[in-house]
């Protein structure tokens, strides 16, 4: 049996407010804000959560999956209380980003994608 996912009353009202910003037939434009709202409530975006968001927007679940898996800001698995992300672009690495990242891993005793 799949888990029942739903927004709290306050978040559902916020979701409806967000969806109402867009013209009829363009409700998919609310997808990113609703995914953020979902992640804020649940801590991550499960398949059941993506299905729920799809139902709110009256779109196919695959449309939500495509977006949620494309953006790294959405956590598709449970994460710790605090998530540390760092920039891997050339300019950040040139300015010492890799050293900062290595220091954090050593200080926390974790590797990439691990939780303390």
TAFEN-V672951 format. One record per residue. N is the residue number from 0. RES is the residue in one small letter. PHI is phi in radians with two decimals (none if undefined). PSI is psi in degrees with one decimal (999 if undefined). Layout:
BEGIN
N_RES_PHI_PSI ; N_RES_PHI_PSI
END
This chain:
BEGIN
0_x_none_131.2 ; 1_x_-1.39_152.2 ; 2_x_-1.27_146.6 ; 3_x_-1.56_119.1 ; 4_x_-1.91_134.8 ; 5_x_-2.77_151.0 ; 6_x_-1.25_155.1 ; 7_x_-1.12_166.0 ; 8_x_-1.00_-43.9 ; 9_x_-1.13_-43.6 ; 10_x_-1.23_-33.8 ; 11_x_-1.13_-40.9 ; 12_x_-1.10_-41.1 ; 13_x_-1.13_-41.5 ; 14_x_-1.06_-44.4 ; 15_x_-1.11_-37.8 ; 16_x_-1.11_-42.6 ; 17_x_-1.13_-46.9 ; 18_x_-1.07_-38.0 ; 19_x_-1.16_-15.1 ; 20_x_-1.21_-18.1 ; 21_x_-1.90_148.0 ; 22_x_-1.14_158.2 ; 23_x_-0.94_135.6 ; 24_x_1.52_-8.2 ; 25_x_-2.05_21.0 ; 26_x_-1.10_-19.1 ; 27_x_-1.09_-21.0 ; 28_x_-1.07_-19.7 ; 29_x_-1.50_2.8 ; 30_x_-1.05_-51.8 ; 31_x_-1.05_-48.4 ; 32_x_-1.06_-35.9 ; 33_x_-1.23_-36.1 ; 34_x_-1.12_-40.0 ; 35_x_-1.09_-43.2 ; 36_x_-1.06_-42.7 ; 37_x_-1.13_-45.9 ; 38_x_-1.13_-35.0 ; 39_x_-1.07_-40.9 ; 40_x_-1.35_-46.1 ; 41_x_-1.69_-13.6 ; 42_x_1.56_-18.0 ; 43_x_-2.85_174.6 ; 44_x_-2.06_97.4 ; 45_x_-1.40_169.5 ; 46_x_-1.05_-39.8 ; 47_x_-1.12_-37.3 ; 48_x_-1.15_-42.8 ; 49_x_-1.10_-39.3 ; 50_x_-1.09_-41.1 ; 51_x_-1.10_-46.1 ; 52_x_-1.06_-42.1 ; 53_x_-1.03_-41.4 ; 54_x_-1.16_-36.8 ; 55_x_-1.13_-34.1 ; 56_x_-1.64_-4.5 ; 57_x_0.98_47.5 ; 58_x_-2.23_167.2 ; 59_x_-1.23_139.6 ; 60_x_-0.93_-35.2 ; 61_x_-1.05_-30.2 ; 62_x_-1.15_-34.7 ; 63_x_-1.30_-43.6 ; 64_x_-1.00_-43.4 ; 65_x_-1.04_-43.2 ; 66_x_-1.27_-47.1 ; 67_x_-1.11_-34.6 ; 68_x_-1.44_-17.4 ; 69_x_-1.34_-42.4 ; 70_x_-1.57_129.0 ; 71_x_-1.27_-12.7 ; 72_x_-1.31_-13.1 ; 73_x_-1.70_127.8 ; 74_x_-1.58_119.0 ; 75_x_-1.63_0.1 ; 76_x_-2.40_158.6 ; 77_x_-1.02_143.9 ; 78_x_-2.20_168.6 ; 79_x_-1.23_178.5 ; 80_x_-1.10_-40.2 ; 81_x_-2.06_128.2 ; 82_x_-1.91_127.7 ; 83_x_-1.86_122.4 ; 84_x_-2.07_149.0 ; 85_x_-2.41_157.2 ; 86_x_-1.45_132.7 ; 87_x_-1.93_15.5 ; 88_x_-1.31_161.9 ; 89_x_-0.94_-50.1 ; 90_x_-1.05_-39.3 ; 91_x_-1.17_-41.0 ; 92_x_-1.13_-40.1 ; 93_x_-1.08_-34.1 ; 94_x_-1.53_8.4 ; 95_x_1.79_12.7 ; 96_x_-1.03_-38.7 ; 97_x_-1.12_-39.9 ; 98_x_-1.15_-40.0 ; 99_x_-1.10_-44.5 ; 100_x_-1.08_-45.8 ; 101_x_-1.06_-40.7 ; 102_x_-1.08_-45.0 ; 103_x_-1.08_-43.9 ; 104_x_-1.07_-43.9 ; 105_x_-1.17_-43.4 ; 106_x_-1.12_-40.7 ; 107_x_-1.52_-14.8 ; 108_x_1.25_34.8 ; 109_x_-2.27_163.6 ; 110_x_-1.86_178.4 ; 111_x_-0.97_137.3 ; 112_x_1.16_18.5 ; 113_x_-1.79_165.6 ; 114_x_-2.19_139.4 ; 115_x_-1.46_999
END
